[in-house]
Amino acid sequence: MASSSTALHTIDDDDEFDWDLAVKEIDGALEATAISNRPFSSNFASTSHSNHQIKETHKYPFAPSSSRQSTLDKFFQNSTKQDNRNRLGEKNENDFESCGPSKSSYGPSDVKIDPEAAKTWIFPVNFDRRDYQFSIIQTALFSNTLVALPTGLGKTFIAAVVMYNYFRWFPEGKIVFAAPSRPLVLQQVEALHKFVDIPQECTIDLTGQTNPSRRASLWKERRVFFVTPQVLEKDIHSGICFMRHLVCLVIDEAHRASGNYSYCVVARKLMACNVQVRILALTATPGSKRQAVQNVIDNLQISTLEYRNETDPDVLPYVHARKIEQITVPMGKDADEVGELLLKVICPLVNRLNAYGLLLNRDYRTLSPHQVLESRSRFREAPPQNLPQVKFQDIDGLHGVLVTLYHLLKLLSSHGIKSTCEMLEEKLQTNKLFGRHMSRNEILLKAKHLMQQVVSHGAPSPKLSKMLEILINHFNTNDPKNSRVIVFSNFRQSVSDILLALRSLPEFVKATEFIGQSSGKASKGQSQKNQQAVLEKFRTGEYNVIVATSIGEEGLDIMEVDLVICFDANISPLRMIQRMGRTGRKHEGRVVVLAHEGRELKGYLQKQTSGKAIIKDMRNGGIRFSFYSSPRMIPHIFKPKVQFLKLSIPQFVPRGKNIKDVHPIQVSAFLNKLSDEEANLLAKYFKFTGQETQDAWRPSLIAFRHSQLFPSKVHRVVHSFRTVMLIDAMQHLQEMSFPRDIKASTNEDETFENLSMKVEATKPCEEILK
């Protein structure tokens, strides 16, 4: 039975779900099953559980596994059971068996505190003070805090100040900043050094491109680490990470902390070994539902929630107006007909699952791929007792086929006929099992034929036409040289279709794509180098429109834009907030959400409603959530008081691509402290005033005169003509003769001793000047 209210509720399909990845996993699993010689109970093959693909504990006899979990299993974890075990202090079977050489509790006592530094905590005043940042930092220093702050409002500054104070308090402590991708890691390294004066030789970025043996040395030598969560998990597993010295862990994009993601694995390891560490979790929004937020709190042992949005009084002065427009676009008669045909294909398959006691009382028209996968997960955990075991593979295969069909239906509702047709053709051709059993389905073939006819006639997509109209109007009222636009699309193939449509616009619209690194059969991904090049050209104006997938939503330092176009609307409120955060920070911005009427529009409206509900829950410190107690990192005898201080922040020097020096950079002694004699010497020759950051040095021609009389040794590259002229001038000033062939010498073996034999003895420079 399906009432209207029920229909609206069940539209909520995926939230943070990765559809393309899920379908690829289903296809791969089905194909692997087809290759195996295992008997089948029906024409639908089950998902394979071979050793090289999936690790799960089943209550029915599929093949066991000892390798890593597949992507699908990461999407669906029974986090409630895990949370209950964590709260009760029970050991999880997936937790690490050993905590390293010592199984005693780790804590602040393992790292010495600096008593003098612990008297204060420093708030930098190099930048304008924002009250909400000060308040959040004051909380985050003394409790495990989840910071939910919209994009562009300074989450990185908050993290930098917290890290800086723990760097001061614990001179031997290790501090880790974890970000989900290598570009984000490198971006955060530079951001830290922009806000605080942690010495650059104490920091290092560790990603999958860093050799494990080098990582082991760097964990010993450095103190502040910027890592991907996967690398952090691996290094904790291998024991090269100095867990006992970890005092502060910052987790970026913390909404990812669900299931068996590396953030959760790392946190479980730290808690299992009783490592007392300050955790600071950062996100634009921690989840789209109350349970999703609670899962993040549970997985990261959060004790305080600091939530702000653009309407809060302490944030309002730092944001600008953002106009949000929702435009409804008709699906078109052909798309509606294709949708009905797909539902006719789906209906008997859902009825078969209902006959097995699954998906009871659910309207097949309102189901989603997410809900089908949830049904599959529940079945694997607790199959009906009266169901014959021979039917298990049949049911597993039915779920896999339905996921693909519902994904096609979702694609049709969001991106139109062309993308759906291409996806269907790809599945029928590349997945042998799916093609074998669905290629003869007359209704599906009729839908395919209809879509091919529409595509061959070149009928424009209603949504693409509306998007082009919006862009032309925007650039007619804004200078194309200075205005910037981002178009977001959740589907990679749709990005190509959008770019193709943009070629029909006038030359002042200069568009390019911004996509992830992974390459599919139909499209090639962008390397990190190409991604950075695209962003740089976007900043300089070589491009004024970029068409981005989800990679443009999360974290990366993309310049603020004037217009954001959301080509698909049925995404989670979390992702919608991240998209909208790309505009309205420094000046007024505009967001246009394009939604096809019907399924996509209903999903968008429902998710907007749920988004408002979760905002209400997070207000006032999230009183509806359950929190955990925080470890005491600073002994009770210390009561740090705030000290407002202007820091002397040196210019950041990016590290090369390869780690050439494993050991810390050695800093010359004179950079740390100058003796009186050294200061007098600098004052004599360079007029040094002690304010080197304000007054430029003016070298004297008579300083270090012996070094200026001879050319230095060279190798391959000869001295320039101006260098030779300078040496001639210095020789002329001191009335010295210097053979021309020596000045232009390029022989590395010719030593300064040989050169000095060709130079006449001179009087001291001071006597000459007299």
N, C-alpha and C positions, 0 to 999 in steps of 0.2 A: 504494500500500500504506500502510496507516495502522495502526500499532500503538498501544497505549495510551499509551506514552511519547510517541510522536509527536503524538498527539492532545492530550496535556496541553501540550506545547510550543507547538503552533500556536494555542492559545487566546489567547496574548499578543497582543492585537490593537492597541491604540491608544496606549498610554502617554500622551504629551502631545498627542494628536491631537484636533482640534476637528471633531467629526462634523457638527454642524449646518452649520458653515461649508463643510465639504467637499462635503456633499450639495447645498447651494445653488449652489456653483460648478459642480458636475456638471450640475445642472438648467439653470442659465443657459447653460452651454456647449452642451448638447444642444439647447436651444430655439433658440439662435442659429444652430446648424447647420441646424435644420429650416427656418428662414426663408431661408437661403441657397439658391441655385440649383445648388449643387454636386451632381454625380451621386453616387448611393450604390450600393454593391455589394450591400447587403442591406437588410432591413427595419430593421436597427438603425443609427441615424445615429451618426456619430462626434462627438467633442468638437470644437467649433469652435476655430479658431486665428486668428480674425479680428484685425485690427490693434487694435481697441479692447478686446481681452480678454486675450490671452495672449502673452507674449514668451518664446519658447524657440528653441533651435537644434536643428532636427530633421535627421535623416539621410534623411528622405524628404520629398517636396515638398508639405508643407502650406503654407498661405499664410504669408509672413513677417510679422514684427511689429517695430515700433519703439517700442512703448509699454511701460508697466510690466508686471511679471510678475503673474500671477494668484495667488490664494491657494493653489491646489493646488500650483503650482510651488514655493512657499515651503515646503510640507510635505516635499517630497522633493528634496533637493540631494545631489549626489555629493560629500559633504564630504571624503571620503578623498583625491580628486584635488586638491582645493583645499588640504588640509592638506599634502600632499606638495610642492606648488608653494611654499607658504609656507615650509616648512622648507628648501627648496633655494634660497630667495631669488628665485624666478622671479616675473615680473610676471603677474598674472592679467588676463585680457582684460576683466574687469568692473571692475578697479581704475581709479582716476581717472587720467586722462592727464597731469594737471598738478598740482603741489602748491602752486600759488599763485604770487605774484610771484617768489619765490625758490625754486629747486629744490635749494638746498643743504640739508644735513642740519640739522634742528632739534634742539635739546637744551637741557640746563640752562644752557649758556652764553648762550642767547638771553634768559634772565631772570636778573637779578642776585640773588645770594643775600645775605642779611643775616648777616655773619660772627658778630656777637654772638648773634643768635637761634639760629644753627646749632650753638652750643655745647651746647644743651640741647634736649630734647623734653619737653613738658609733659603730665602725666597729671592730669586734674582729680580732686580728692578731695571735690567737693561731694556726691558720692553714695558709697555703700558700694563699696569696691574689691573687684572680683571677679578672682581670679587668672587665670582663663581669658581674660577680656577684656584684661587687661594683657599676657598672653603673645601674644595675637593681634595687638594693636596694635603691640607691639614688632617683630613680624615684618612686618606690613603697611606700616610706615613705610619699610622698606628693601628690599622686594621686591614684585613683582606677585603679589598674594595672592587666592586664591579661598577665601572664608569660608563654610563650610557649617555653619549653626547653627540649631537648631530655633526655631520662632516663639516670641517672647516672651523670648528670652534676651539681648537687647541688641545686635543687629547694628547698629542705628542709632547707638548710643553709640560703637561701634568706629569707624564711618565719621566721626562728628563729630570725634573726637579726632584721627584721621589728617588730616582736612581742616584742622583748626585749626592743627596743626603746620606743614603746608605753607603755610598762610596766613601764619604767622609767618616761616618760612624764606625765602619768596620774596615780598617786598613788592609786586612788580609781576606776580606770577604769577596765572593764571586757574585756578579750581577748578570742576569740573563734577560735579554729582550727577544721574544719569539714572535715572528711574523710569518704568515702562511705561504709566502712565495719569495724567491730570491730578489726580484725587483723591489719588493717592499722592505726586505732586510737592508739592502743597500741604501734605500731612501731614508730609512730610520737612522742609519749610522750618521749620515750627513746632518740630519735634523737634530740629533743629540748634540753634536758639536756646535750647532748654531745657537743653542740655548744655554749650555753650561760649559764650564772649563775643565771637564774631565780630560786628562792628558791623552792625546791620540795614541801614544805608544802603549797605553793600557787597554785599548779596545781592539776588537777584531770581529770580522764577520765570518761565520762558518755556515756553509751551505753544502749541498751534495757535491759541488765541484771541488771542494777541499778534500785532499787526500786524508784518510783516517789516521795515518801515522803522524801527519802534520797537525791534525786536530788534537791528537793526544799531547803533543808538545805545547800547543797553544793553550790548552786547558790548564797546563801547569804554569805558564808564563804570564798570561794576561789576566785581567780582572773583570772586564766588561765585555760581554759576548752578545752578538746579534746573530740569531740562528733561525733556521726554519724548524718547525716542530718535529718534523721527521728526523732531522739530524740530531736534535736534542734527545729524542727517544732512543735512537740508535746508540748514542754516546753514553747514555745512562745504562742501557742494556749491556754494553761492552765494558763499562766500568771506567772509561777514561774521563768522564765528567766528574769533577770534584764536588759531589753532592754535599759532602760534609761542610764545605765552605760556601754553599749557596745561601745568600741572605735575602735576595730580592729577585722575584720572577715577574716580569711584565709580559702579558699575553695580549697581543694585538688581534683584532677581529675575533673577539672572544665568543661571539655567537656560534662559532664553529665547534665549540667544546661540547659535543654531544656524541653519544655512541662510543665507538672505539677510535675516534680521531686522536691523533698523537697528543693533543693538549690533555685529553682525559687520561691517557696512559701515563703520561709524565706526572700528572697530579696524583694519580693513584700510587705510583711508585714512591713519591715523596711522602705521602701520608702513611703508606705501609711501613716505611723506614723511620717514621716519626721525625722527619726533617722539618724543623721549624723555619719557615721562610715566609717573607712578606710577599703576598700575591696581589698584583694590580692587573685587573682585566679591563680591556678597552673595547668598546664597540659603539656603532651608531645606534643600534637597538639590539638587545640580546635575544629577541625572538618575537614571533608573531602571535603566540598563544601563551597563556599563563604557565602551562606545563613546560613549554620550551624554555621559558625564562628560569623556571625552577630547576630544570635539568642543568642549566649552565651554573647556577648557584651551587647545586649539589656536587657537580663534577669538579669545580674549582674551589670548593670549601670557602665560599664567600660569606662574609659577616656583615657587609654594609653595601647598600645599593645607592649610588649617586646618579640620579637621573635629571637631565635638563632637556628642554626643547626650546624652540624659537620664541615661544610665548611667555617664558618665565621672565620675571622682572629683571633679574640680574644678567640675563642673556640678551634681552631685547635690544639694548643699545649697540650690540655688536653684529646684528643681522639686519638685512634689508627686506623689503617687501618681495614676496615671491607669488606671482600670479599663477594659479593652477587651473587649467582648463581641461575638461573631459569632453571629448568629441566622439559621438556615436556614429559609426560608419555601417551602412547596410552590408550584409553578407553577400547579397545577390541571389538570384533565383537558382543558378547553377550550383552554387556552394550549398544552398539549403538542400537541394536534391541529393548531392553527394553525401551530405551529413545523414540524411534519412537512410540512404543505402548502407552506409557503414553501420548504422544502428541495427539494421536488419541482419547484418552479418553477426553482430555482437549478441543479439538477443538469444539465439539457441545455445550459444556457448555459456552464457550466464545461467540459463535454465538448467543446463547440465550440472553446473556447480551447485545450484539450489537443490537439485535432486540428491546430491551427495551430502546435503546438510550444511552447505556453506553459502554465504551471501544471502541469508534468509531475509525476507521482507525488505529487499533493496530494489529500487527502481533502476533498471539497467541504463536508462537514459541519463541518470544523474551520477552514475559511478565515475570514478576517475582512475588513472593508472596507479596513483598512490594507494587508493583504497583496495585495489586488486592485489597489490604487492603486500599490503598489510594482511589481507586474507590469506595469502600464501604463507606469510610468516607465522600467523596463528596456527595454520594447519600443520606446519612442520613442527611446531612446538607441542601441539596437543591434537593429533588427528582423532576423529570420532572413533570410539571404541568398537562400534558395530560395523565399521567399514572394512571390507576385505583388503588385505595388504596389497593384493595384485592391482588394486585401483589407485594406489598412491602415485605412481608415475603418470598415470593418465591425468590425475588432478593437477599435478605439478606442471604438466605440459599445457593444460587448459589455461592456467594462470599466466604462463609465459606468452601464449598467443593473444590473450585478452589485453595484456599490458601493451603489446605492440599496436593492437587495433585502437585502444583508447588513446594511445599517444598520437596516432594518425588523426583521430577525431579532435583532440586538443589542438594539434597543429593546424587543422582546417579552420577551427574557430578563431585562431589568433593570427595566422599568417596567410590564409587563403589557399586557393586551389593549386597553384604552381608548386609551392613547397610541399604540399601534401602528396601531389602526384609524384614528385621526385623521390620522396621518402618511400612511398609504396613500391615504386619500381626498384629501388635499391634493395628493399627487404626481400622482394620476390626473387631477385637475381643473386644476391650475395648469401642469403641464409637458405641453405638447401632444405632443411626440414620445414621451415615456414613456407617456402615456395612450393614444396611437394604437396602440402595439404591445403594450401589456400589458393594456389594458382588455378585450381579447377572450380573454385567457388563462383558460381554464375553471378551472384549479386555483387561480389567484390570486383569481378571482371567488368561488370557493367559500370560500376563506379569509376574504375580505372579508365575505361574507354571514354566516359563522359569528361573526365578531367583532361585527358589527352586532347580531346576535341577543343575544349576551352583554351588550353595552352597554345595549340597550333593556330587558332584563330587570332591569337595575340590580344585577346580582350584584356584591357588594363584592370589591375586590381583596384577595387574601390579605396582600400586603405592607402596604397601607394599613391594614387591620384590625390588624395587629401593631403598626404605628407608633402608632396611636391608643391601643392598650392600654398601650404603654410610656409615653406621655405622661401618661395618667391616673394610672398608678402612681407616676410621678415627682412629680407635683404633689400627690398624696395624702401623700407623705412629705416634701415640701419646700414652703416657703411660696411661693405663687404671686407674692406681691408682691416677693420678693427673689431668687427663682430665675430663671435665664435658660436658654433652650434654642435651639440652632440645628439646623435640619433641612437637610441638603445634598442637592440633586438636580442631576444633570448635564443634565437636559432641561427646557427652559423650560415646555413644556406640562404636564409633570408637576408643576411648582410650582403651577400653577392647580388641578390635581386635588387636590393635598395640601391647599391652602387651603380648597377646597370641603369636603373631608372634616373638617377641623378645626372647621368651623362647627357640627358636631353635638356637639361637646364642651361641657362646662359653661362658664359665662361667665368663670370665672377663667382660662381659657386664651385669651389675647389674642394673635392671630397676624397677621402681615403678610408680604408678600413683599419680597425684596431681590434685584433682578435688574439686569442690565446696561442700557446705554443704547440698544442697537440694537433697533429695532422690526421685527417680522415681520408677515406678513399676518394672523396670528391673534392676536397679542399686541403690546402697546405697551411699549416699554422705559421705564426710569426715568431721569429727568434726574439730573445730579449733585446738584442742589439737593434733589430728592426723596430721593435716596440718603442724603444727610447728615441729612435730617429723620428718616428711618426709624431711623438709628443713634442719633440723639439721643433719640428716643422710646423706643428699646430700652434706653438707659442709664437713663432716668428711670423706667422701669417702665410706661409707657403700653402697651407691648407686652412680653410675656415670651417669645414664640416668634417667630423669623423663619425663613422658608423661603427659602433662598438657592441661587443657581446658583454657578458657579465664581468669580464676583466676590467672594464671601465667603471664599474660600480664600486669596487672595493679598494679603498686605501691609496691607490696610486696617485701621485702628485700631478693630476691633470689641472691645467689652469682653469680658472672660473670662466663659465660661459654665460652667454646672454639667453640662450634658448635650449631647453632639453625637450626632445621629442621621444616619448615612450611608444615605440611601434607596437609593442604587445602590452596589454594591461593586466592580464590575469597572472600576476606574480605576487609574491608575498609582500606584506607591508614593509618588512625589513628591507627588501631589495628596492622597493619603491622609494623609501626614505633615502637610501644611498644614492639612487638616481637623482632625486630632487636636490640632494645636497651639493650637486655640481653647479648650482646657480643660486643667486641671492645672498652671497656672502659679503662681497665688497660693494655691490650696487644691485639695483632691482633686477630681478630675473623672471623668467617665464617658463612654465612647464606645461606641455601639451600631452595628454594621454589619449591615444587612439584606441578605441575599443569597438570590435564588431558587435552588432546587436545580437542578443541571444545568450549563448553559453558564456562567451568571454565577458560581456558586460555584467552578467549576473555574478560571475566569479569576482570581478573587480569590486563591485559594490559590496559584496559580502566580506571581502578581505579588508576593505576600508573600514567597515563596521567593526570587525574583530581587532583591527589596528587601534581604533579609538578605545576599545575596551582594555587592551593591554596597557595603553598609556595611562588610563585611569588607575590600573592596578599598580603601576610603578611609581605613581605619585606618593609623596610623603614617605619616602624611604622604603617603599614597597612593603607596607605593613601586612599584606596578604601572603607574603612569601615566608618560607622557613629559612633561617640563616644559621651559620655555624660560628662558634667562638674562634677568635683569632689568637695566634701565639703571641706571647709577650717578647718582642725582639729587643727592646731597650729595658734594662733592669729598672726596678721601681725607684731606685735611688736617684735616677736621672729624670729630670723634668725639662726636656728641650723646649726652649723658648725661641720664637721666631726672630730672625735677624734679617732685615732687608738690606741687601748688599748688591752693589753693582759689580758684576764679575768681569774680569779681564779675559775675554774669550779670543784665543788665537784663530787665525784663518784655517779653515779645514783644508787639508790636502788629501784628495782621494787616493786610495791605495790602488796599485796596479792590479791587473787581472790575475796575475800569478803571485803566489806567496813566495817571495824570494828569501825573506828573512823570517825564520821560525822564532828566533829569540827577540825579545823586546828591543826597540830602538834605544841605543845608548845616547843619552843627552849629555852634551859637554858640560863641564863643571861651571864654566862662566855663564851659562844660561840660567843656572839655578841661583848663583850668588856671585857678586863681583867684590873683589877686595878693594881696599882704598887705592892701592897702587894701580890696579887695573882700571878703576874709574878715572884716576888722574890721567892715565895714558890715553884713554878714549877721549877725555875732555881736551887733551893737548892737540891731538891730531884730527878729531872729528867734531870738536865743540859739543861734546855730549852733555846734555842737561839733566839726564835722568828721566826725562819724559819721552822715551823713544816711541811711544804709541801716538804722541801728539806732534812732536817735532821731527822733521826728516833729517837724517844724517847728511852731512855735506863733506865727503872725503876731500882731503888735501893732497895736492900733487907731490908734496914732500914727505908724505907718510910712507913708511916701508919702502924707502928709496931703492934699497938693494934689490927688492923684488921687481921693481919697475925698470931696472936697467937691462934685464935679460929676458929673452922670450922663454916661456916655459916649454917643457918637453911636449911634443905632439905625436900623434899616431894617426896616419892616413890623412886626416884633415889638417891642412896647412894653416898657419896664422893668416888672419885677414890683412888687407892692405892698411886698414885703420890701426890695427895693432902695431904694425911696423912703423907707421907714422908716429904713434905715441912713443915708441921706444926711441925713435930718432929725436923727438922733441926732448925727452928726458935726458938723452945723452948730450944734446946740445946745451941744455940748461946747466949740466954739470961738466961741460967741456971735456967729454970723453969721445974717443974714437971707437967705432963699432963696425966691423966689416959687414957689408950688405949680405954676403952669403950666409952669415951666421944668423942674421935676423930672420931670414926666410927658411931656416933649417927645418926639415921635417923628419930628420933621422932621430928616432927614439933613443938610439944608443949613444948619441952625442950628449955627454953629461955636462952639468953646470960647471964641473971642475975644468973641462976643456975650454969652455967659453970664457971662464974667468982669466985664463992665461992670455987671451987675446985683448984684454981690456987694460988700459993703463990705470995705474994706481991713482986714486983721487983723494982729495981732502974731504973731511966730513961735510955733509950738506949744509950744516949750520954755518961753517966757516965760509963756504962759497957764497951763501946768501949775504954774508956780511960785506 
